[in-house]
Amino acid sequence: MPFEDPSSQLALRFEADRPARPARSILRVSQLVAEARSLVEQSLGNVWVEGEISNFRPSSAGHLYFTLKDEAAQLSVVLFRRQALLLRFRPEDGLAVRVRGAISIYEQRGQLQLVGETMEPAGVGSLQLAFEQLRERLRAEGLFDAERKRPLPPFPRTVALVTSPTGAVIRDFLQIARRRHAALDVLVVPVAVQGDSAAAEIETALRRLADPALSVDLIVLARGGGSLEDMAAFNSERVARSIAASPLPVVSAIGHETDFTIADFVADLRAPTPSAAAELVTASLANVADRVFELHRRLERAARFQLLQARQHFAALRASRIDARFTAALGQRQQRLDDLSAALDAALSLRLRQARLRLEALAALTLRRDPQRQLSTAREQLASLRERLQASAIRCSHASSLAHRALAERLDRTIHSVVEARRQMQAQLQLQLAALSPLAVLERGYALVQAADGTILRDSSQLQPNQLVHARLGKGSFISRVEEVQAATVQATTIQTTTVPREKTLAQSDPQSRSTNAPATKIKENNRQGKE
């Protein structure tokens, strides 16, 4: 119950029973931003936003980052790589666009942004904008320059037609080419002229036609009319660069006369239509045919004129004059005939005389080269050669046997001297080896004492009582058991050993299995200063 203190001038009021305040709700920054992001995404969803691009930043991963602004505000926009690949134009700063996407908040920076799904130019179509951007870029690279345009061959023998296999372009092109140039070979290369795969197929066809084995002189790239979307393949950068890189001249005949594509600007010659391309390809041959026809007509008119003049001149001559001229011409021909007859007789006589002389020379040569005489001479030479060969063989055989005998004797003497020298050397080496052998020392009365593990014993401190040792003499060896070990002193020490039968090995020796009946021969050995 509230109460009032009358003594207080301020007349303050207090509550005796005040309810407790609720606890404060404290959120972390990430929680607040996450809740704000959820509210924004649920309330706004997908929207279209129009503005001007600024601060355009493409990333190395293919994502596009930029700011969309107007005169009063700005908004961050991101297009991830999958959506960016679907764009038909190249975004740039200052370009007015419309972007459709979802409003969201980038939690790491707490920043409102638009995650774009698609984008199109504001006011100008995306295809038209992409066409203009690509045209300006290729123009700056010099692909449209007239200096790089190649002239068409004047008399092509094989023309490659790159077009769709189902369109009317093939029929129109072949009809005109057959009418104007029947001997022209047309190689039809079927490709897709629209769709996603059209650009790749056209690029592959242009690359394959560059093979010299195909003997192609000229390439015609053609298709019928259509919308800008239908002719998108001919506005692609890869087709334009393929045309520029082709080693063969390329004629573009795409769409109607009012249609222009990037391929038209890059090609060496643009034809308004495919039919016009056929006429341009065969223009040189048609011009030559027209020129030949015109020259033929002029020649025919000139021949007729000359014939008419000759007839008029012949009619003007008098008959007597004609007869005199005919008689003179006939006399000249007869005189020429007589001269040729005399020359022919003289030539025949000369040829007959030469043939007679040659026949007589051949007869004399035949007599000198009688086969029987040549055969007899050859037989005599053969007999002489046989005799000389037999005598030479006898002399060579005798000399060879003497030389062989001398060599055999020298070889026997050499082998005998070498064997004798080796035998003497072996005897000397045996004497030196015997003098240096340890067995010679043992022959003088010394012994080589070894432990069970093969260690050579040089000091009595290496021995233990009841230890088996192996002693090797100059001739033979024996096994002993040590009975007593005395320390090495200046005086001689005595080691008492007991011989053990040679049949027992060190591996079989055991204190419990020793036989008491073994020989117990005492052997005293002088150990001089513990070193012998």
Secondary structure, 3 states (H helix, E strand, C coil): CCEECCCCCCCCEECCCCCCCCCCCCCCHHHHHHHHHHHHHHHHCEEEEEEEEEEEEECCCCCEEEEEECCCCEEEEEECHHHHCCCCCCCCCCCEEEEEEEEEEECCCCEEEEEEEEEEECCCCHHHHHHHHHHHHHHHHCCCCHHHCCCCCCCCCEEEEEECCCCCHHHHHHHHHHHHCCCCEEEEEECCCCCCCHHHHHHHHHHHHCCHHHCCCEEEEEECCCCCCCCHHHHCHHHHHHHHHCCCCEEEEECCCCCCCHHHHHCCEECCCHHHHHHHHCHHHHHHHHHHHHHHHHHHHHHHHHHHHHHHHHHHCCHHHHHHHHHHHHHHHHHHHHHHHHHHHHHHHHHHHHHHHHHHHHHHHHHHCCHHHHHHHHHHHHHHHHHHHHHHHHHHHHHHHHHHHHHHHHHHHHHHHHHHHHHHHHHHHHHHHHHHCHHHHHHCCCCEEECCCCCECCCHHHCCCCCEEEEECCCCEEEEEEEECCCCCCCCEEEEEEEECCCCCHHHCCHHHCCCCCCCCEEEEEECCCCC
